[in-house]
Amino acid sequence: MINKDAYTRSHYDAVRLTYEFKALVAVAGVSENAGGIKTTTRYIRATQLYTRMTLSAFSFLRLLPGSSIRDKSDQLWDWASVACIGRNIAEMYHVFWYLVDPLISTEEVEMRIALMHLHLNSEKYRLYKEWGAEKAVLLPFEEGLPQDRARLNTQPAFSILPEGQRAELLKGKKMMHLTHAQIGASLPFMNRHFKPIYRLFSNQVHSTPMAYQSQSNSRGRGGENEAEIFYVTLAVQVVTKYLTAAVIEMARIFPDVIGQSCKGFIELARIAHEE
């Protein structure tokens, strides 16, 4: 159980400084060196996700009271928005990890990429159809989606999944055959902590009764109080873990480019990850 009493304003400031001047510096430094790398489809997609994480990491900083990019008089504590971007960063890392996990085989990688390709085209088709697109726009998808399904269905790694799961995945509504809960719980820096933290974030994302019925004259109005300090500090710690893990993984998958040219950033990320 997390000790909420330890989450004071001074503790928040220390956690924020680690995020801003260690984790974020490392994330941005690696991102600047990740462009133009010639690599496989697997790692191109991973780099795209890393770039998205980098952008969201800066947006996340803009929400943090006391950060160097906010006016000192701006002390708005917007826990709900912090939770929304925090969950998004966690989910981006899960998809990133889904592609870069070093323990999966080549066949497994090919299946995962084929599944994501089917999902991409399925989502485009549904979107264009809902928008009322002309037949000329929809026809390539109507012809191509059966081919995408056939390509996925012939993957050896796909054939060993349970029949019911295969049928569900072939609908193109899921981009991964694992859930965020499964991936999050498998990460060594999250494991047993993932489920309650993800639930905490998700309630804010979906504006459930848990997200707004605790609002009072002091809570949920943007002011500084014990509850907001605790939740925002926790979110910063979680996001720091995810982002620095992504930096360390980028060094692993690109040892000659990132691993060699970004040693200082990698070390900074390791320090922040442990803090």
PyMOL commands that set and color helices and strands:
alter all, ss='L'
color gray80, all
select helices_A, chain A and resi 4-6+9-33+41-62+79-100+106-130+135-153+156-159+163-169+180-186+191-205+209-212+226-253+258-261+263-274
alter helices_A, ss='H'
color red, helices_A
deselect
rebuild
show_as cartoon
